[in-house]
Amino acid sequence: MAALASLTQLSSGSPVYESFYRQVDPENTGRVGPTEAALFLKKSGLPDATLGKIWDLADPDGKGFLDKQGFFVALRLVACAQSGQEVSLGSLSLNIPPPKFKDTSSPSLSSTAPPSEPLWAVRPEEKGTFDGIFESLAPANGLLSGDKVKPVLINSKLPLDVLGKVWDLSDIDKDGHLDRDEFAVAMHLVYRALEKEAVPSVLPSSLIPPSKRKKALGSIPAAPPALPASPPPPKDSLRSTPSHGSMSSLNSAGSLSPKHTLKSAQYAVNWVVPVPDRGRYDDIFLKTDADLDGFVSGQEVKDIFMHSGLPHNLLAHIWALADTRQMGKLTREQFALAMHFIQQKVSKGVDPPQALSSDMIPPSERGTPVPSLSGYITPVGSEIAALSEMRRDSSSSVGSGEFTGIKELDDISQEIAQLQSTLAFTHWNALREKYTLEQDIRETEEAIRHKSSEVQEMQSDLDRETASLAELEAQKQDAQDRLDEMDQQKAKLEDMLNEVRTKCQEESQMISSLQNQIQSQESDLQSQEEELSRARADLGRLQHEEQQLEQSLTAGKIQLETIIKSLKATQDEINQAHC
């Protein structure tokens, strides 16, 4: 449903959703990163588990960021959770009020203007970690030169052109040095790059430290100091970056911290783990050892091991090799050995050995001869040795032939020696049974963890399939609605076609009638033309006769005039005769 619902449907026409979005994406890039989304959604006060489920539903494709529609889906699901509704795609169609956030800068219905000062993308907890690294590099007058920052950037294993861009963006003042805030920006960009996010060409306003924002407006770009050349890092370098784009602490990435509190000089002996890698593995160990007991459990390093992408059975074999004392947890050296085996397999394809050779055994364990079981040192080996020593001491002190001469005391001493031997043997058996039970418990717990992981994966798959099914159902319903609409349009078009056909028939009949009338008129016209021709012939004849009559009349007039003249002359003669 979320894939087909429009932004207007998700927001129910409320401008609050648009205002929320402008807070997390003030540049209107159409992309909300995991850090910005997490910082904003945490202000809802919902539990992390609920927010994680909301993220998964809003980002079903696992892109690691939210577009505008995905962010609206997340806001809608937050509103569902705050209203007591189920957090699922099916709840998106419910009529619920907009979500509420604790931050005072959250927009209201009457205020939709975007904030003039966007939040800094570097979170406070990240800033604290970055500040600790900054101080460890011994800044001079609050500034770090490029030579001091270079090892930290190089250890990230990112390409040099990317690191050069990171430096250029981070050196906001363009003075060739990084202060505390600029260094935090550099570390933030490095982690974004490690999480497969592109380094921006221009530093976004949300990444400009608050102390630099006024200065950044008038800053003039300058050429960044070039990072010293360095051979390209291994392509498949192992990194323990978390999923869904979340930011882990700096040392947990296992590659960036230059602060090695455990000096590599202590590894003076020949050991298979290379010296350059030991400090890096020690940093990961120190960060992973949350309870500071000097050991890391399988649960603590599971994410790091699983992120390598190696099969479970191979990781289990590597753990068995590194856990030389079968304690169910690893020391610092054992952890470094396990990380070395994983690194060798990931980057070079070298399989771990079936058993440890002499140069693979951690240096601190080489001077302690301990009985082994199937190639691995047992956790009860030292106790078995102590018990054997105790039996030898008992035999030498009591059963060595030094008698007191008093039979009763000698018998009692002999019984005590036998009891001590029996007790030691019983204690040894109890320890062996304890170790066996602990081993069974560990295997059972591991099997349970595997089953739980499989169940969680199956549940995740089921949730994804359910979401996909819901989307398909929504698509099917939408297609059916469109088909019904097309059927209605087809019926209307058929009615219009029938009307057109009727009109065509009427027009055809009218045309036929007109054609008949035309033919009749043509016949009448022909007869009239014939009559006109006859009339024209009669007219010509009459005109000819008229001409003849006019000629005759003209001749008569001439004769008349002649006669008149004659009469006049005769009258004149008569008159003269009378006189």
Steps between C-alpha positions, in 0.01 A plus 500: 500500500786738581645449155178611333376766742564857394667760722165674545339176615783429745488849649117518491545848355672628817785751443676365813646211301651735244646713779655195666657400170651845446672469837688180404555594133535880490680484163208301350733234363230231517723288725495472881807323639485254790663744742254783434203262509614333823563831676159631403293184563657449845327819609172310478586322827429156351718199596797417278343167405189677371709757313703217345181334378378833363829544312473152347144569381592844366809363322382155377769483229784557749635806316639645824321833452143630466351694215218743566230235475694263728542775759126573485437128556731511806315806637167329442616185683630714791153656520348148501726390786425815701126443447519141624453349154700212356824600327439342159433600142134418551470786751598766245140540387374577852378850583737607778643835618851606389798375704637695795866561579660623822726756333375858537604579144247251360258679268137568579200530274531875499873511428627329191815704435820296485750557783763761422771307688495126410620251758864394482520152345777398743324346799615591854613145581700490177649840577621374836676205336653719230620750762680219684683401182575866430667539839695175454668650192659776713359812332712815500304811604178308440594406140615183325725511196455280195792277608324417827162437341640297209548168691142512625362558151732246334399229751140529378609314182307748286641606159736794511282713274210454742723589796620810316138607451431433871792722597389773262146502641615480862755782481225762503738785588742389224795554733661159446408385854196346667360622827278289729177560306662461158655170611154377607369587152787303343428193715128526425568508124739204527237289672241600241742386230562171685123449504504527117358853492645739244712787628319823398667739259398795719472487879126503593387766743402228749867391515645847554578535872291768675823685584590518131170582334539878490861473387416236239270744319789724407773244467697479178596148381869428494704208383513232773833367621568176320509186706837329482510212260431158640464158337137409435338303781377141455173497312327258731616643828286376786278764655243455769243757394144459628188450285228758407759771488534541880821662627715287727771643717830579338705218642235240422571550132838362575698718266497869583635552847869584520492465878653169594503472875638147466835550333611256236841484662367241737481256206873456480475128421433359154122487457290435193291816557680787316622786718310772304170319558542432873436856613189517285367172644583623851291813440203286393552278805509795742178640358326161487598407857209696648533360854881555503569148631777432249285257299246520220215252474348353189199728534724807514693415182217333308420807290868554415548136395169482308578820308790320331246299298675168575290183554391423854687170517825668392456776762433231763825325401693828524350560846604148609856564380523836678333379823810301592385438858139424405367764740218619276662845475815649350789695642650796313761281324247226421268759349784641287575144379135444404486834317820406314349170380184683387704770324708238320188322377317817396785683326718213371274194503738315737316239705574477874710199612352191655725541807725776633868489410768629737512844341120534529476444877455837680834615649371521857397131492825356369682478832222304677511124429142386531358156414298510183189327382467435122752771422338767726603594856223412746380738769557239771854409389673709762274361774572142388871573517456643852309189611770272360760705686288471817489121463878490460541719810265276697687185398835647585392631837290211620554196285876523443594241763558745785302327776458614858537152643150513644283266296175683569647836394658342194168343401319829551765683294465243222121537505537880488730468197251270328215737584697797365576310181138394467384856572736642242388247241135569587561874477673452166203298373263768626698766319502291185126449526458872568703584192298251294174648628622853436600395150155346446337814637706719268412281204133505600508877546672537165237278339228707667664819378517357150137394520399839637692669223332278244160570657570873491612476138189297417285756683669779307443309177139444601455870577651592166283246320194626687584856403558390140171310504319805635656712226401242238147492636487877485634490144243235411219709646626807317518302175146369557376855561666615181349204311152586630552861399610389153188276473282800579683708242456218246122491563479877455698480177272222368192715570662791321587270208139384471384861499749584228386203292134612530594850395696358207197304383282812523760699312518228233123508453506878481781484244298254289198730514713797401650303214145420372406864530813599312423255223141634474626855497755411236217358281293814553803712429563313176141549384518866595823532307331348195208744536750780545673393179168506312413836654842631395435374142158669496658814639756500224235460239293778649807720520564431131141584413529813714808604304313443176202701627732777614653505154155501342392779739809699412427462128133594563612808689719600211219449255264691728736790519530495125122496468466782753753701313309433179171597665659812640631591158163432349331712770739778427419479137126501578541800721686680235232410250229652719687818519 
